[in-house]
């Protein structure tokens, strides 16, 4: 089961973020101990004043080819595991996410 699902107006993605990770990158899909699948991502930004969340949104937007304004943190802004909403054509976004993870 992938960490993304079709939602109204786009795709909802569950992400496990590592701030101060040394580089901005998507590291593939991981299964947590509770069985949930998450997209693993790391950013150089520190987790203060929303800097890491902003860097994550920029990273995801660039990876799937949408403008930054189309990626929004909808849950878990202060947590390590977050839910993002990527606005756009759902099937196209899901294909882009699958390609990103297949390359990892």
C-alpha positions in Angstrom: 0.0 0.0 0.0 1.6 3.3 -1.1 1.8 6.3 1.3 -0.4 8.4 -1.1 -4.1 8.2 -1.9 -6.3 10.1 -4.3 -8.2 12.9 -2.7 -10.6 15.6 -3.9 -8.5 18.0 -6.0 -5.2 16.0 -5.9 -3.3 13.5 -3.8 -2.8 13.1 0.0 0.7 11.9 0.9 2.0 10.7 4.3 5.6 11.8 4.8 8.2 11.1 7.5 10.5 14.1 7.6 14.1 14.2 8.8 15.1 17.9 9.4 18.8 18.8 9.4 19.3 15.7 7.2 22.4 17.0 5.4 20.7 17.3 2.0 17.3 17.7 0.5 16.1 14.3 -0.8 13.3 11.8 -1.1 14.6 8.5 0.2 11.7 6.2 -0.9 8.9 4.5 0.9 9.2 3.0 4.4 6.8 0.9 6.5 6.5 2.1 10.1 6.2 -0.2 13.1 2.4 0.3 13.1 2.2 -0.9 9.5 1.6 2.5 7.9 3.6 3.3 4.7 5.3 6.7 4.6 7.3 8.6 2.0 10.8 9.2 3.6 12.2 12.7 3.0 15.1 14.7 4.4 15.8 18.4 4.3 18.8 20.6 5.3 16.5 23.1 7.1 16.1 23.1 10.9 12.7 22.3 12.4 12.2 25.8 13.7 9.6 28.4 12.6 8.3 26.1 9.9 11.6 26.2 7.9 11.7 22.4 7.6 8.0 22.2 6.5 8.6 24.9 3.8 11.7 23.0 2.6 9.7 19.8 2.4 6.9 21.5 0.4 9.5 22.9 -2.0 11.1 19.5 -2.4 7.9 17.6 -3.1 6.6 20.3 -5.5 9.8 20.2 -7.5 9.8 16.3 -7.5 6.3 16.0 -8.9 6.4 19.1 -11.1 3.9 21.4 -9.5 4.2 25.0 -8.3 5.1 25.3 -4.6 1.7 26.8 -3.8 0.1 23.5 -4.7 1.7 21.6 -1.8 0.3 22.1 1.6 0.9 20.6 5.0 -2.6 19.6 6.2 -1.7 17.6 9.4 1.3 17.1 11.6 3.0 20.5 11.1 4.9 20.1 14.4 5.4 16.3 14.1 7.9 14.1 12.3 5.1 12.3 10.4 3.0 14.7 8.3 0.2 14.6 5.8 0.6 16.7 2.7 -2.0 17.6 0.1 -0.7 18.0 -3.5 -3.2 19.9 -5.6 -3.6 18.9 -9.3 -4.5 16.0 -11.4 -4.6 13.0 -9.1 -3.6 10.2 -11.5 -0.8 12.3 -12.9 0.6 13.1 -9.5 0.3 9.5 -8.4 2.3 8.4 -11.5 5.0 11.0 -10.7 5.3 9.8 -7.1 5.5 6.1 -8.2 8.4 7.1 -10.6 10.2 9.0 -7.8 10.0 6.0 -5.5 10.9 3.5 -8.2 14.1 5.4 -8.9 15.2 5.0 -5.2 
